[in-house]
Amino acid sequence: MKSIYGLMTDIGNGNELMYDLGLWETEEAAGAYLKQELGHASGIWVEALVINDALSDNLDLDGDEMALCSQCGIEYNEADIIIIDDQDVCINCEPAFKENMPG
């Protein structure tokens, strides 16, 4: 789980994320944007949003490591390959592969 920060407002029947203004990694950055860009507006505040971050912190996205999907034959970044029954399966082929698995 990871926390990001966004700007919220009360629309009358509940709080709403002002997603079109952006999201920030720190509360301080979101607060600075609010103060600089919306300093005269009222009813807007910074709030933490908890998201499920599927990427691990130690994932190396800049690496040149590629893996070949055993189903479609296309090379993908290793982060997009899932090993199922000792076979490399890309995220695009995974649903069909699992659906056609025996047993």
C-alpha positions as CSV (number, residue, x, y, z in Angstrom):
1,M,0.0,0.0,0.0
2,K,1.2,3.5,-0.8
3,S,-0.1,6.9,0.2
4,I,-0.4,9.8,-2.3
5,Y,-2.0,13.1,-1.7
6,G,-4.8,14.9,-3.5
7,L,-7.0,18.0,-3.1
8,M,-10.5,17.4,-1.8
9,T,-13.6,19.5,-1.6
10,D,-17.0,19.1,-0.1
11,I,-19.7,19.1,-2.9
12,G,-22.6,19.1,-0.5
13,N,-23.4,15.4,-0.5
14,G,-19.9,14.2,0.2
15,N,-16.2,14.8,-0.3
16,E,-14.8,14.7,-3.8
17,L,-11.3,14.3,-5.1
18,M,-10.3,17.1,-7.4
19,Y,-8.4,14.6,-9.6
20,D,-8.0,17.0,-12.5
21,L,-5.7,19.2,-10.5
22,G,-3.2,16.4,-9.9
23,L,-1.8,14.0,-7.3
24,W,1.4,14.4,-5.3
25,E,3.8,12.0,-3.6
26,T,4.1,14.2,-0.5
27,E,1.6,16.1,1.6
28,E,4.0,19.1,1.5
29,A,4.0,19.2,-2.3
30,A,0.2,19.1,-2.4
31,G,0.0,21.8,0.3
32,A,2.4,24.0,-1.6
33,Y,0.3,23.7,-4.8
34,L,-2.9,24.5,-2.9
35,K,-1.3,27.6,-1.4
36,Q,0.3,28.8,-4.6
37,E,-2.5,28.1,-7.1
38,L,-5.6,28.1,-5.0
39,G,-4.6,30.3,-2.1
40,H,-7.8,32.4,-2.2
41,A,-10.2,29.4,-2.6
42,S,-12.0,28.1,0.4
43,G,-13.3,24.6,1.2
44,I,-10.3,22.8,-0.4
45,W,-7.9,20.7,1.6
46,V,-5.1,18.1,1.2
47,E,-6.0,14.5,2.0
48,A,-4.0,11.3,1.9
49,L,-5.2,8.6,-0.5
50,V,-4.2,5.0,0.1
51,I,-3.6,3.0,-3.1
52,N,-2.5,-0.5,-3.8
53,D,0.8,0.0,-5.5
54,A,1.5,-3.3,-7.4
55,L,5.1,-2.3,-8.2
56,S,7.6,-3.1,-5.6
57,D,10.0,-0.4,-4.3
58,N,13.1,-2.4,-5.6
59,L,11.8,-2.9,-9.1
60,D,14.3,-1.8,-11.7
61,L,12.3,-0.4,-14.6
62,D,15.4,1.0,-16.3
63,G,16.9,-2.4,-16.9
64,D,17.3,-4.0,-20.3
65,E,16.2,-7.4,-19.1
66,M,13.5,-8.8,-21.4
67,A,11.6,-12.0,-21.3
68,L,9.9,-13.9,-24.0
69,C,6.2,-14.8,-23.5
70,S,5.7,-18.6,-24.1
71,Q,2.2,-18.0,-25.5
72,C,2.5,-15.1,-28.0
73,G,6.3,-15.0,-28.6
74,I,6.6,-11.3,-27.9
75,E,9.4,-10.0,-25.7
76,Y,8.3,-8.0,-22.7
77,N,9.9,-6.2,-19.7
78,E,10.3,-8.8,-17.0
79,A,7.8,-6.8,-14.9
80,D,5.1,-7.7,-17.4
81,I,5.8,-11.5,-17.3
82,I,4.2,-13.9,-14.9
83,I,5.5,-17.4,-14.3
84,I,2.7,-20.0,-14.3
85,D,3.6,-23.7,-14.2
86,D,7.2,-22.9,-15.1
87,Q,6.1,-21.0,-18.2
88,D,6.7,-17.2,-18.9
89,V,3.3,-15.7,-19.6
90,C,2.8,-12.0,-20.4
91,I,0.0,-10.0,-18.7
92,N,-1.9,-9.9,-22.0
93,C,-2.0,-13.7,-22.4
94,E,-2.5,-14.5,-18.7
95,P,-6.3,-14.5,-18.7
96,A,-6.6,-16.9,-21.6
97,F,-3.8,-19.1,-20.3
98,K,-5.5,-19.4,-16.9
99,E,-8.8,-20.1,-18.5
100,N,-7.4,-23.0,-20.6
101,M,-5.4,-24.6,-17.8
102,P,-6.3,-28.2,-17.1
103,G,-8.0,-29.1,-13.8
